[in-house]
Structures are given as structure tokens and as C-alpha cells.
Amino acid sequence: MSTPQQARAQASAITSGKTLPQAEAAPTSQLRALFDGPHLSPGQRRIAQYLIENIAEAAFLSITELADRVGVSQPSVTRFAGAVGFGGYPALREKLQSIALRALAGGAAEEDRSNELQAAVDAEIENLENLRRDFADPDRVIDVGRRLSRSTPLTVLGLRISVSLAEYFAYAARRIHPDVRLVTLGGSVAYDALLQSREAGGTWVLAFSMPRHAHETLTALRVAKRAGLKVALITDLALGPLADEADVTFATGTGSRLVFDSYAASNVMCAALLQAMTDADPERTQGRLEEYEQIADQHQFFLKD
């Protein structure tokens, strides 16, 4: 009898060819795509991040109001509009308003009578809805999953608050990949691990960086790049110095309504990449899962439910 993991590996392949109606990307995803191409200065990235995080209000601000909110000059806003492909701020604002209005038309918010815990859940539901819209086109996830699957060894990096996400991904990936190396300490320990991974034939690192973003994570990504490793990054920001060092960035919202952040969308992103890795080499996946189940039964790893 196959385990639930084996059954899902066989039945839920995202490369199965099933076609669903394509939904419009989430407003945050549309904005990230709009701002992701140009090389923006630090000040321009601040403007972009403010617009991403506050699109419903920011789309209707004057150039003076936007400059004041972000803490930059009005000419900086004008230069930003030009950098992202618009003739000036009025043209950019018109585009922002169309994105904001379509989002509002998609569902008017009901009067908020929730308590703080419910509000935190609502925020995570919104993050998951945004991720669902991003998954309307799964090609990028499928492609990166295939590349991670082929990297032997595969290094998974997560420092400080991001350790838990990295540990989850590495734990699951070891079931389907022959050599997964987990790095949860920064500094020279991380450098040694990254360099050794490259020398052993590894080609990719999957890195996690959640707020607050650590300097040592940025340094580790730069070490990985200098060593010749490609970097896939799961984080909450599509823009900024960490994303600048990554070859591929998956930006997922984090729940920030409570004292400590929650990572529902980031965990689903992990599961999606793991699914893509299983799809990339189904024979290896099945063989490894069967072998693991035999070992688990032999040594009685798990309770009989």
C-alpha cells in the first residue's frame, strides 16, 4: 500500500498538463513585475516597495504626497517613473490606479469586526490568495524545481528566523533527493559549506530570508555567487539587495499582524517547489520514497495510526 506522500507524488503532479482558466495576477505580483526589470537605485527601491505595500492608497497620491510618504524628493519620484518605463508620474499613477481599481472591484472588503487573531488569519488568507494568483502560471516553479532536482548536492540555506523554513524544506527534500545539505549557521561555517557544495558538483542554492533580513544572509549569497552557484531565493521582498544577488526570487507575503511573523504562503511555496522536484524525476522519487518506507517500517519510526 502506498503512503500518502507516494500517492500525492503520483497523483498531484503540477506538470500533468491540466489547464485551468488563467486568473489575473495579484496586484502585488503585477507591481513586482512592473518594477523588477530596471536596475533601481536604493531610493527608487524604497518608492517601489512603498507602492507594493500600499497600492490601494498610494495609487491616488499626488507626487508631493508620495514623495513625503516615502521620504524622497519630488524629482526622485519623477526619475523613478522614468526608470520603470513611464513618461512621467501622471502616466505611472494612471497605471497604478488601474491596478488598484481592478483589485477593489474583485471584492469589496466587508466591515471588519474581527479580533486581532482573526485579523492575522485574514492577512494570511490574503497572502495565500496572492500566491494562488501567482500559481496561475506555474512554469517558473516547474523550471526551478527541475534545476534544484538536478543539483547534486543541493544546498538549502536559512539563517536566524529563516532556519525553520530551511529545515522543513531540507527534511522533505532528503526524501526525494540524494544529497541535500542544510546550512543554518552564518559566517565562515556557511562559507565553508557553500564552497564545499560547489566543489562537490552542486549548481544551486535554495535560500530563505524572512524579516528581519540578516547581513550574514546577504554575505552568504554573495559568497555563493562568487563560487559559481546559482541562487533561488524565497523571501518577502521582490526588490532589494538580497533579490539583487538571486538568480530567481519567489516573493511571498508574510503575516505581520502579531508580535512574531507567520509564514503560511512561504510554506506553501516550499511545498510547491518540492512537488516540482518530485515531478522532475518521478522514477527517482518513487524509488527513494519506497526505500524510505521500508526503512521506516523496519525501525518503527512512526506510530500506527
Solvent accessible surface area in square Angstrom, and as a share of the most:
residue,aa,sasa,rsa
1,M,241,1.07
2,S,56,0.36
3,T,29,0.17
4,P,94,0.59
5,Q,79,0.35
6,Q,8,0.04
7,A,42,0.32
8,R,137,0.50
9,A,22,0.17
10,Q,120,0.53
11,A,86,0.67
12,S,54,0.35
13,A,28,0.22
14,I,62,0.32
15,T,66,0.39
16,S,70,0.45
17,G,65,0.63
18,K,170,0.72
19,T,126,0.73
20,L,144,0.72
21,P,128,0.80
22,Q,143,0.63
23,A,43,0.34
24,E,95,0.42
25,A,38,0.30
26,A,0,0.00
27,P,25,0.15
28,T,29,0.17
29,S,19,0.12
30,Q,36,0.16
31,L,0,0.00
32,R,35,0.13
33,A,77,0.60
34,L,44,0.22
35,F,0,0.00
36,D,85,0.44
37,G,70,0.67
38,P,44,0.28
39,H,165,0.74
40,L,7,0.03
41,S,49,0.31
42,P,91,0.58
43,G,24,0.23
44,Q,29,0.13
45,R,45,0.16
46,R,125,0.46
47,I,0,0.00
48,A,0,0.00
49,Q,31,0.14
50,Y,43,0.16
51,L,0,0.00
52,I,5,0.03
53,E,114,0.51
54,N,49,0.25
55,I,20,0.10
56,A,60,0.47
57,E,90,0.40
58,A,0,0.00
59,A,0,0.00
60,F,92,0.38
61,L,11,0.06
62,S,40,0.26
63,I,44,0.23
64,T,60,0.35
65,E,80,0.36
66,L,0,0.00
67,A,3,0.02
68,D,106,0.55
69,R,117,0.43
70,V,18,0.10
71,G,54,0.52
72,V,28,0.16
73,S,55,0.36
74,Q,79,0.35
75,P,75,0.47
76,S,24,0.15
77,V,0,0.00
78,T,65,0.38
79,R,145,0.53
80,F,0,0.00
81,A,0,0.00
82,G,44,0.43
83,A,40,0.31
84,V,13,0.08
85,G,69,0.66
86,F,43,0.18
87,G,89,0.86
88,G,13,0.13
89,Y,10,0.04
90,P,98,0.62
91,A,43,0.34
92,L,0,0.00
93,R,77,0.28
94,E,123,0.55
95,K,77,0.33
96,L,0,0.00
97,Q,47,0.21
98,S,39,0.25
99,I,2,0.01
100,A,2,0.02
101,L,95,0.47
102,R,102,0.37
103,A,44,0.34
104,L,95,0.47
105,A,90,0.70
106,G,72,0.70
107,G,53,0.51
108,A,92,0.72
109,A,102,0.79
110,E,156,0.70
111,E,123,0.55
112,D,108,0.56
113,R,195,0.71
114,S,38,0.25
115,N,89,0.46
116,E,103,0.46
117,L,123,0.61
118,Q,96,0.43
119,A,6,0.05
120,A,12,0.10
121,V,88,0.50
122,D,77,0.40
123,A,25,0.19
124,E,18,0.08
125,I,88,0.45
126,E,111,0.50
127,N,21,0.11
128,L,62,0.31
129,E,75,0.34
130,N,25,0.13
131,L,9,0.04
132,R,163,0.60
133,R,82,0.30
134,D,48,0.25
135,F,60,0.25
136,A,38,0.29
137,D,79,0.41
138,P,45,0.28
139,D,94,0.49
140,R,122,0.45
141,V,8,0.05
142,I,25,0.13
143,D,50,0.26
144,V,1,0.01
145,G,0,0.00
146,R,82,0.30
147,R,109,0.40
148,L,0,0.00
149,S,4,0.03
150,R,176,0.64
151,S,0,0.00
152,T,60,0.35
153,P,3,0.02
154,L,0,0.00
155,T,1,0.00
156,V,0,0.00
157,L,0,0.00
158,G,0,0.00
159,L,7,0.03
160,R,170,0.62
161,I,84,0.43
162,S,3,0.02
163,V,38,0.22
164,S,68,0.44
165,L,4,0.02
166,A,0,0.00
167,E,83,0.37
168,Y,93,0.35
169,F,0,0.00
170,A,0,0.00
171,Y,122,0.46
172,A,22,0.17
173,A,0,0.00
174,R,95,0.35
175,R,39,0.14
176,I,10,0.05
177,H,1,0.00
178,P,70,0.44
179,D,41,0.21
180,V,13,0.08
181,R,85,0.31
182,L,57,0.28
183,V,8,0.04
184,T,39,0.23
185,L,113,0.56
186,G,19,0.19
187,G,30,0.29
188,S,77,0.50
189,V,79,0.45
190,A,0,0.00
191,Y,67,0.25
192,D,76,0.39
193,A,27,0.21
194,L,1,0.00
195,L,79,0.39
196,Q,101,0.45
197,S,0,0.00
198,R,89,0.32
199,E,146,0.66
200,A,56,0.43
201,G,40,0.39
202,G,0,0.00
203,T,58,0.34
204,W,20,0.07
205,V,0,0.00
206,L,0,0.00
207,A,0,0.00
208,F,0,0.00
209,S,3,0.02
210,M,2,0.01
211,P,38,0.24
212,R,222,0.81
213,H,63,0.28
214,A,17,0.13
215,H,161,0.72
216,E,52,0.24
217,T,4,0.03
218,L,24,0.12
219,T,51,0.30
220,A,1,0.00
221,L,1,0.00
222,R,100,0.36
223,V,15,0.08
224,A,0,0.00
225,K,69,0.29
226,R,182,0.67
227,A,26,0.20
228,G,43,0.42
229,L,3,0.01
230,K,98,0.42
231,V,0,0.00
232,A,0,0.00
233,L,0,0.00
234,I,0,0.00
235,T,2,0.01
236,D,21,0.11
237,L,47,0.23
238,A,12,0.09
239,L,16,0.08
240,G,9,0.09
241,P,65,0.41
242,L,19,0.09
243,A,16,0.12
244,D,81,0.42
245,E,38,0.17
246,A,17,0.13
247,D,58,0.30
248,V,28,0.16
249,T,24,0.14
250,F,8,0.03
251,A,16,0.12
252,T,4,0.03
253,G,22,0.21
254,T,23,0.13
255,G,4,0.04
256,S,79,0.51
257,R,117,0.43
258,L,80,0.40
259,V,137,0.79
260,F,161,0.67
261,D,43,0.22
262,S,46,0.30
263,Y,30,0.11
264,A,34,0.27
265,A,1,0.00
266,S,0,0.00
267,N,61,0.31
268,V,65,0.37
269,M,2,0.01
270,C,0,0.00
271,A,45,0.35
272,A,18,0.14
273,L,0,0.00
274,L,17,0.08
275,Q,33,0.15
276,A,2,0.02
277,M,2,0.01
278,T,16,0.10
279,D,22,0.11
280,A,39,0.31
281,D,51,0.26
282,P,87,0.55
283,E,151,0.68
284,R,63,0.23
285,T,4,0.03
286,Q,44,0.20
287,G,38,0.37
288,R,70,0.26
289,L,7,0.04
290,E,79,0.36
291,E,98,0.44
292,Y,38,0.14
293,E,38,0.17
294,Q,125,0.56
295,I,69,0.35
296,A,3,0.02
297,D,90,0.47
298,Q,134,0.59
299,H,110,0.49
300,Q,147,0.65
301,F,99,0.41
302,F,120,0.50
303,L,162,0.80
304,K,177,0.75
305,D,186,0.96
